[in-house]
Amino acid sequence: MQRRKILQDKKAFNTSIILASLNIPGVKTSEDRDSYIEQALLKVEVCLDDEEEGVITTHLIQQLLQYAPDKQEVSIYCTLPINKR
């Protein structure tokens, strides 16, 4: 089965570095970290104090926005079979 690329390599790489570098107290595995980040983003738990640890900060959001998918990448994602229900 051939994998489809959605994000450009540089975007995917930089996004993974940003997310992996988050220091979240009490999180021991990458799965737990991913789940924490997902929940924080879905709940829009943004902290305006960039010094506080374990929360999504405005600085982090600014970094992630630099590598957000463009319209073409979103279009590719929307055509994937997993999104057709």
N, C-alpha and C positions, 0 to 999 in steps of 0.2 A: 504494500500500500504506500503510495507516494504522499508525502506530507506537503501541504500547501503553506507557503509563506504568506503571512499577513503583514507583519511589521518588517520594516527594513532591518537588516542585521544590526546596524549601529543603534537604532532606537531600542530594539529588544535588549541588546547588550547593556546599554546605559540604564535602562529602566530596571533591569535585574540587579545591577550594581547598587543603584539607589535603594531599592527595596531590601537587598541583603545587608546593607550597611546600617539599617535601623537598629538601634539598641533598645529593645523592649524588655524591661525588667520582668523576670519570672517566666519568660518564654524560652523553652529549651530546644525545641525542634523547629525545623524550617516549616513544617506543616502547621504547627501552632502559630508561628509568626505570620504565615500567609493568611490563616484564618483570622487572626487578630487584625491585621491590616484590612482585610476584606470587610469585616464587621465595622471597623472604625470609619472606613470610607462610606459604607452604606448608611451608617447612622449620622454621617457628617459630623463626627466628633473632632472638630478643628480647635486647636488651642492657639491663641494669639501670642502666647509666650513661647518663643522658639527655644528657650532654655529648658523647658519642661520635657522630661523624657517619657517615652511610652505613649505618646499621642501623635496624631497627625498634625503637623505644624504648617503654618502658611509657607514657610521656606520649602518644605517637602512638596507641597502642592505646586509651587512655582517650578520646582525641578521636574516633577512628573509632567506638567503641562508642556514643557519643552519637548518631550518625547511622546506626547499623546498621538494616537492614530490620526492620520489625515482622512479626508473624505473617501479617497480610493481604498485605503486600508479598512475603513469601516464597511464600505460596500462589499469588499471581499469577505469579511467576517459574516456579514448578513446573508451571504449566499451559501454559507456552509450548511450541509444537511442537518447538523445538530440544532440549527436555528429555525428549521422549518417544522412547525407543529400544526 
